[in-house]
Amino acid sequence: MRRGDGHLNQDLDPDNRRPQDHCGVFGVWAPDEDVAKLTYFGLYALQHRGQEAAGIAVSDGQGILVFKDVGLVAQVFDEKILAGLRGHIAIGHTRYSTTGASSWENAQPTLSETPPGLDGAAGASVALAHNGNLVNTAQLRREVEALGLTQHRGPISTTDTAVVSALLSAYPDLSVTEAAMRLLPRLEGAFSFVFMDQDTLYAARDAHGVRPLILGRLERGWAIASETAALETIGASAVREIEPGELLAIDDHGLRSLRFANPKPRGCLVEYVYFSRPDSVISGRNVYASRVALGQALAREHPADADIVIGVPESGIPAAIGYAQESGIPYSVGLIKNSYIGRTFIQPTQSIRQLGVRLKLNAIREIIQGKRVVVVDDSLIRGNTLRSIVRMIRAAGAIEVHARISSPPIKWPCFYGIDMASKAEFISTGLDVDGVRRAVGADSLGHVSMDGLVRATEQPESRLCRACFDGDYPTATPEQRLSELERVAPTPS
Ligand code: SF4
């Protein structure tokens, strides 16, 4: 089903963007349930992971129906649309684009059909939803061309997900499980997939397990989600994480686990700092608790003489509470966020655009006036947001502003599905901490150390991806893979 071409949400504040995640995924196998509605509410709980597009695919055992569109989950679906999505298996997706243009075509789930088998058996339909980003997409795209898939099926969308979707259904004589076991070991980068054919729900996670993916249990059925909070929202209990390098298949015969790669866990550190919901649990650690611990570490590492501690909503608040607990400085709510204005279908006027961060945040003068303020934020990318916030706090009457950041300086781009910025755009590229302090106009600035961050997650350092902080990537980069490819088969100029 397709509904219009939709225009995209306009970000009112593009220069002040925070790092954006590349999607939330959800899947459910439950013969006695309204699987489309469960998926809708699962996606609703994962809205923070992607606000550009949303989609649901359902199977009734005969065929797969997909409905997707640009917009928030609640904008894309209504009762009537959900009532038309009947079946016993569903997958869903909320999208934030980091690869491929933002358009209906690039919304997910993708749907592809395998050709009929050599014995004349009917082909399967495969719907796929992806959180992450592959680094060897160019190589895979050449494979799609070499197999002649674009000739038979017409143009294939520019995303890594569309390429995987095409390759999953490229082999008429392999079952979907066999095709997945052949394809998954050749994918490099970060992927947490949920996919389905008419009869089976699948989940797969890359060998490093960069992005989260959790298995949940319903009374009569199974659910899979990017975060535990989405499982709880639909009344499922979290069973365990999908293991790095594992393919799960769920059908009438139960649940099967297959291993397509040896696990080399390197979960994303920034999920703890910023991306995941505070009520989610990653590798046994509650995200809220890790953010409070980050604030406590910040207070020990970078104390301040101040009257109040405030947090930048939403994800800076638990760290601000931790800072206040550890330092003994009272915590106050000094900044208020309008959660609803960040992304809208209305194009802002130039004068509204110039208000910048004020559209999203406002300071409470009565709390701030005459005070020495510690303001805690979760990350520092380009520095524009912090500069605006420091200015706003001073304008509300603060006599000193001490900025504290609950992550180390970000200096390297992410290739695993997080849209941060390029190296040249990071404020910490080429400036030391004091240079950054002057650039944002704060009286003092302190970042939590890498050691403090790792401790707050309660995970061994060797099992975490820290690449955007230290450049130690768990895989090759897309540039490395591209230059290897060009050495083998130069692109015609
Ligand atoms: S590079 Fe940073 S944001 Fe990207 S996966 Fe690694 S830790 Fe997470």
Boltz pocket constraint, residues with backbone or C-beta under 6 A from the ligand:
constraints:
  - pocket:
      binder: B
      contacts: [[A, 210], [A, 267], [A, 268], [A, 269], [A, 270], [A, 271], [A, 412], [A, 413], [A, 414], [A, 415], [A, 416], [A, 417], [A, 418], [A, 465], [A, 466], [A, 467], [A, 468], [A, 469]]
      max_distance: 6.0
